[in-house]
Amino acid sequence: MFKYYHDDCFKILPIIEDNSIDSIIIDPPYITTSESWDKEEVVNELLSEQLFRIAKQSSSLYVWCGIGEKSNSLCRWLPIFSKHWHFKDLITWKKQRGLGNKKGWLYTREECMWFVKDNKKFFWNEKEQYDKKDKRLFTMPNNKSEYKRYTNVWTDIEEESGSMKSSRFHFTQKPVELIERCIKLSTIEDQTVLDCFGGSGTTAVACANTKRNCILIDKNICDIKQSSFYNIPWVDIAKQRVATILNTNKLTEYDKKKLCSLF
Ligand SMILES: C[S@@+](CC[C@H](N)C(=O)[O-])C[C@H]1O[C@@H](n2cnc3c(N)ncnc32)[C@H](O)[C@@H]1O
């Protein structure tokens, strides 16, 4: 089941049941761009507390953020989420394109803080932790897989680079593969993932691709003038992105029927 809310997440989160969400992935405004939705700090204790309340004991929380002089959301947010959640690890995503002036290191990274609700009961999908594109040269007798395990530095995923009229919808859109990796490691099919800063719905697309349910919240509309989705709520854009998956061959007839029933 997919649920889309065009609303402020601080209004919607309180109506979600306790212990009902299997995992949470969020990409809140970092306050680093000139976009209209990127002006206000939205990460606070109330957000962390609400996410903790609705999460199941086995849940993970992934929080995308930045580190550096201009992008220090990691430093601001880590102490806030750590009040409720158990901090597990930091994933660094190595991007292809760099940012920054000539006096300093070229900035080519983004971070994701991984938290769990309960360090003894969190779910980890062991069979998904091998990179099926990265074969070992040889396997030792006690190695379970012929593939290498994912590390906490991800160098193999390129950022979205299409034009605003094709595959790219949002200025800070995450690649689907990045979100799919978090989903596959921390949930199984038919479980529910929540993203309360949904933007163009990358989390919903990743859920559709991996057969998970999704709750997506975003309070704004697309204000990118050159976009064919100008003035349309982000959650409606997300719905359309998910709908196009119905036309691909990735899903079985059964899955398509299940997804179709949502529209
Ligand atoms: C960094 S963007 C997310 C981009 C998304 N990951 C994607 O791939 O398209 C953050 C989003 O949070 C939304 N937002 C900001 N404050 C919000 C709030 N209080 N409730 C719901 N959505 C909010 C903005 O409209 C923006 O689309």
The ligand as a Gaussian input file, in Angstrom:
#p B3LYP/6-31G(d) Opt

LIG

0 1
 C       15.929000      17.487000       0.213000
 S       14.302000      17.498000      -0.362000
 C       13.963000      15.759000      -0.609000
 C       14.330000      15.287000      -1.984000
 C       14.006000      13.822000      -2.168000
 N       14.912000      12.976000      -1.426000
 C       14.044000      13.417000      -3.644000
 O       14.801000      12.483000      -4.018000
 O       13.324000      14.012000      -4.444000
 C       13.390000      17.893000       1.074000
 C       11.886000      18.006000       0.879000
 O       11.282000      18.239000       2.168000
 C       10.087000      18.979000       1.976000
 N        9.716000      19.580000       3.279000
 C       10.346000      20.566000       3.959000
 N        9.756000      20.782000       5.146000
 C        8.725000      19.907000       5.243000
 C        7.744000      19.612000       6.246000
 N        7.694000      20.296000       7.406000
 N        6.842000      18.612000       6.020000
 C        6.867000      17.919000       4.836000
 N        7.761000      18.159000       3.850000
 C        8.686000      19.126000       4.045000
 C       10.442000      19.969000       0.858000
 O        9.302000      20.371000       0.163000
 C       11.425000      19.168000      -0.013000
 O       10.760000      18.643000      -1.141000

